[in-house]
Amino acid sequence: MKNQSLHVVLVEDNPDIRDEIQFQLSTCNIHVAALGDAIEFDHYIKKSPCNIAILDIGLPGEDGLSLAGRLHQSNPDMGIIMLTAQGELESRLTSFEKGADIYLVKPVDWRELVAQIKSLQRRLTISEQPDKEHGWLLSRSARELISPENILIPLTHMEGLILKTLAKNQGKTVNRQILIEVIQPKESHVFDPRRLEVCISRLRQKVIDKLNASEVKNNCLIGFPLKTARGEGYIFTEQIEIKVYK
């Protein structure tokens, strides 16, 4: 996908910020449709599908989080970047739960925004069939994991949330508390931290059993690369990408 075919939609209710972002991105040959709210976005997207949506959280009417959640369900192949003045952990976690790929706090440097768009563009490459030589692939819906040898492992909702969080923190240790916040039901006030350990243990066993059931014996000797960082959290030690595949 080249920049000429990259179609970005910006939804920002502040006209000064909207015009500035549109101008700066246009100087980098990134086509941007600048809109003021979710209603305008819905009308626009029916006629002009886009690759990446940049959403302000504090939109009038339907807010950016609600819009991101809708997009993630109806257009799982669309990249989502959240822009907000809120930098709190809870706000970031909620954004990722709604399907956001990237979270940026205002005021954002336009050069960082361009870099994030290009990075997301590379990750959104769609292929009809995953290549036989690749790392681990996680579907954007986070309901399927594909091993480097194209072994497909279906995931539960909780397993998908854990792997999606690890994939977005490629090669970095993710604190246990962050993962607990990701998988904890919003309506639950009491959460047993041991559920995280149980879920990860079952996930590891599921993957190993699936690989054992296939003819790929060498992977079972290596094991599943979801490792425990004692006293800290968990890390996925091999390449893992979030992709759309058919």
C-alpha positions as CSV (number, residue, x, y, z in Angstrom):
1,M,0.0,0.0,0.0
2,K,1.5,3.3,-1.1
3,N,0.8,6.7,0.4
4,Q,-1.3,7.7,-2.7
5,S,-3.8,4.9,-1.8
6,L,-3.7,5.6,1.9
7,H,-7.1,7.2,2.8
8,V,-7.3,8.7,6.3
9,V,-10.4,10.2,8.0
10,L,-9.9,12.7,10.9
11,V,-12.9,13.2,13.2
12,E,-12.2,16.3,15.4
13,D,-14.7,18.9,16.6
14,N,-12.2,21.7,17.2
15,P,-11.9,23.4,13.7
16,D,-8.4,24.9,14.4
17,I,-6.9,21.5,15.4
18,R,-8.8,19.8,12.6
19,D,-7.5,22.2,10.0
20,E,-3.9,22.1,11.3
21,I,-3.7,18.3,11.3
22,Q,-5.2,18.1,7.9
23,F,-2.7,20.6,6.5
24,Q,0.3,19.0,8.1
25,L,-0.6,15.5,6.9
26,S,-1.3,16.8,3.4
27,T,2.3,18.1,3.3
28,C,3.4,14.5,3.7
29,N,1.2,13.3,0.8
30,I,-1.4,11.7,3.1
31,H,-5.0,12.3,1.9
32,V,-7.1,13.3,4.8
33,A,-10.9,13.9,5.0
34,A,-11.5,16.2,8.0
35,L,-14.9,15.8,9.7
36,G,-16.5,17.3,12.8
37,D,-18.5,14.5,14.4
38,A,-19.7,10.9,14.2
39,I,-22.7,11.7,12.1
40,E,-20.6,13.3,9.4
41,F,-18.3,10.3,9.6
42,D,-21.1,7.8,9.1
43,H,-22.4,9.7,6.0
44,Y,-18.8,10.0,4.6
45,I,-17.7,6.4,5.1
46,K,-20.7,5.0,3.2
47,K,-19.4,6.6,0.0
48,S,-15.6,6.7,0.7
49,P,-14.1,3.7,2.6
50,C,-11.0,4.6,4.5
51,N,-7.9,2.8,5.8
52,I,-7.3,4.7,9.0
53,A,-9.6,6.7,11.3
54,I,-8.1,9.3,13.6
55,L,-10.7,10.0,16.3
56,D,-10.9,12.6,19.0
57,I,-12.4,11.1,22.2
58,G,-14.3,14.2,23.3
59,L,-16.6,14.5,20.3
60,P,-20.1,16.1,20.6
61,G,-22.9,13.6,20.4
62,E,-21.4,10.1,20.0
63,D,-18.0,10.3,21.6
64,G,-14.8,8.8,20.0
65,L,-14.7,5.7,22.2
66,S,-18.2,4.7,21.1
67,L,-17.4,5.4,17.5
68,A,-14.2,3.3,17.8
69,G,-16.1,0.4,19.2
70,R,-18.6,0.5,16.3
71,L,-15.8,0.7,13.8
72,H,-13.9,-2.2,15.3
73,Q,-17.0,-4.4,15.0
74,S,-18.1,-3.3,11.5
75,N,-14.7,-2.6,9.9
76,P,-12.1,-4.8,11.6
77,D,-9.6,-4.1,8.8
78,M,-9.6,-0.3,9.6
79,G,-6.8,1.2,11.7
80,I,-7.9,3.4,14.6
81,I,-5.8,6.2,16.2
82,M,-7.3,7.9,19.3
83,L,-6.5,11.6,20.0
84,T,-7.3,12.9,23.5
85,A,-6.3,15.4,26.1
86,Q,-6.6,12.6,28.7
87,G,-3.4,10.6,29.5
88,E,-4.7,8.5,32.3
89,L,-4.2,4.7,32.3
90,E,-7.9,4.0,32.4
91,S,-8.5,6.1,29.3
92,R,-5.8,4.3,27.4
93,L,-7.0,0.9,28.5
94,T,-10.6,1.7,27.5
95,S,-9.4,2.9,24.1
96,F,-7.5,-0.3,23.4
97,E,-10.5,-2.4,24.6
98,K,-12.7,-0.5,22.1
99,G,-10.3,-1.5,19.3
100,A,-7.9,1.4,19.0
101,D,-4.4,0.6,17.6
102,I,-2.7,3.8,18.8
103,Y,-3.3,6.3,21.6
104,L,-1.9,9.8,21.4
105,V,-2.2,12.6,23.9
106,K,-2.8,16.2,22.8
107,P,-1.1,18.4,21.9
108,V,0.5,15.8,19.5
109,D,3.5,16.6,17.4
110,W,2.4,16.2,13.7
111,R,5.7,14.4,13.0
112,E,4.8,11.7,15.6
113,L,1.3,11.4,14.1
114,V,2.8,10.9,10.6
115,A,5.2,8.3,11.9
116,Q,2.4,6.4,13.7
117,I,0.2,6.5,10.6
118,K,3.0,5.0,8.5
119,S,3.7,2.4,11.1
120,L,0.0,1.4,11.3
121,Q,-0.1,1.4,7.5
122,R,2.6,-1.2,7.3
123,R,0.7,-3.4,9.9
124,L,-2.6,-3.2,8.0
125,T,-1.3,-5.0,4.9
126,I,-4.1,-7.5,3.9
127,S,-3.2,-10.8,2.4
128,E,-5.5,-13.5,1.0
129,Q,-3.4,-16.2,2.7
130,P,-0.7,-15.8,5.4
131,D,2.8,-16.4,4.1
132,K,4.4,-19.7,5.1
133,E,7.4,-17.8,6.5
134,H,6.2,-15.4,9.1
135,G,6.1,-14.9,12.8
136,W,3.0,-15.3,14.9
137,L,-0.2,-13.6,13.6
138,L,-3.1,-12.4,15.6
139,S,-6.4,-11.5,13.8
140,R,-7.5,-8.0,14.4
141,S,-10.6,-9.3,16.0
142,A,-8.3,-11.2,18.4
143,R,-10.2,-14.4,18.1
144,E,-7.6,-16.4,16.1
145,L,-3.8,-17.0,16.5
146,I,-1.7,-18.4,13.6
147,S,1.6,-20.0,14.3
148,P,4.6,-19.4,12.0
149,E,3.7,-22.7,10.3
150,N,0.1,-21.6,9.7
151,I,-1.5,-23.6,12.5
152,L,-4.7,-21.8,13.5
153,I,-5.6,-21.7,17.2
154,P,-9.0,-20.3,18.1
155,L,-9.0,-18.0,21.1
156,T,-11.5,-17.1,23.8
157,H,-12.3,-13.4,24.4
158,M,-10.0,-13.2,27.4
159,E,-7.1,-14.9,25.6
160,G,-7.5,-12.6,22.7
161,L,-7.4,-9.5,24.9
162,I,-4.2,-10.7,26.6
163,L,-2.4,-11.5,23.3
164,K,-3.6,-8.2,21.7
165,T,-2.1,-6.3,24.6
166,L,1.2,-8.2,24.4
167,A,1.3,-7.7,20.6
168,K,0.8,-3.9,20.9
169,N,3.8,-3.9,23.3
170,Q,6.0,-5.9,21.0
171,G,9.0,-7.5,22.8
172,K,8.3,-5.6,26.0
173,T,7.2,-6.9,29.4
174,V,3.6,-6.0,30.2
175,N,2.8,-5.5,33.9
176,R,0.4,-8.0,35.4
177,Q,-1.9,-5.2,36.6
178,I,-2.3,-3.8,33.1
179,L,-3.3,-7.2,31.8
180,I,-5.7,-7.6,34.8
181,E,-7.3,-4.2,33.9
182,V,-7.7,-5.3,30.3
183,I,-9.5,-8.6,31.1
184,Q,-11.5,-7.5,34.1
185,P,-15.2,-7.0,33.4
186,K,-16.2,-3.4,33.8
187,E,-19.1,-4.3,36.1
188,S,-16.9,-6.4,38.4
189,H,-15.6,-4.8,41.5
190,V,-13.9,-7.9,42.8
191,F,-11.4,-9.7,40.6
192,D,-9.2,-12.6,41.6
193,P,-5.7,-12.0,40.2
194,R,-5.2,-15.7,39.9
195,R,-7.6,-15.7,37.0
196,L,-4.9,-14.1,34.9
197,E,-2.4,-16.9,35.7
198,V,-5.0,-19.6,35.0
199,C,-6.0,-18.0,31.7
200,I,-2.3,-17.8,30.5
201,S,-1.6,-21.3,31.7
202,R,-4.6,-22.7,29.7
203,L,-3.6,-20.6,26.7
204,R,-0.1,-22.0,26.7
205,Q,-1.4,-25.6,27.0
206,K,-4.0,-25.0,24.3
207,V,-1.3,-23.8,21.8
208,I,1.1,-26.7,22.6
209,D,-1.7,-29.3,22.3
210,K,-2.8,-27.8,19.0
211,L,0.8,-27.9,17.6
212,N,1.2,-31.5,18.9
213,A,-1.9,-32.5,17.1
214,S,-0.4,-31.2,13.9
215,E,2.7,-32.6,12.2
216,V,4.8,-29.7,13.3
217,K,6.8,-31.5,16.0
218,N,9.7,-29.1,16.2
219,N,7.6,-26.2,17.6
220,C,6.6,-28.3,20.7
221,L,10.3,-28.5,21.7
222,I,10.5,-24.7,21.5
223,G,7.2,-24.2,23.3
224,F,4.9,-21.2,23.2
225,P,6.8,-17.9,23.4
226,L,4.6,-16.3,26.0
227,K,7.0,-16.0,28.9
228,T,6.7,-14.9,32.5
229,A,8.9,-12.1,33.7
230,R,9.0,-12.9,37.4
231,G,7.8,-10.2,39.7
232,E,6.8,-8.1,36.7
233,G,4.4,-9.5,34.2
234,Y,4.5,-11.3,30.8
235,I,6.2,-10.9,27.5
236,F,5.8,-12.4,24.0
237,T,9.4,-13.1,23.0
238,E,8.9,-13.7,19.3
239,Q,7.5,-11.6,16.5
240,I,3.7,-11.3,16.7
241,E,1.7,-9.1,14.4
242,I,-2.0,-8.0,14.4
243,K,-3.3,-8.5,10.9
244,V,-6.4,-9.0,8.8
245,Y,-6.3,-12.2,6.9
246,K,-8.9,-14.2,5.0
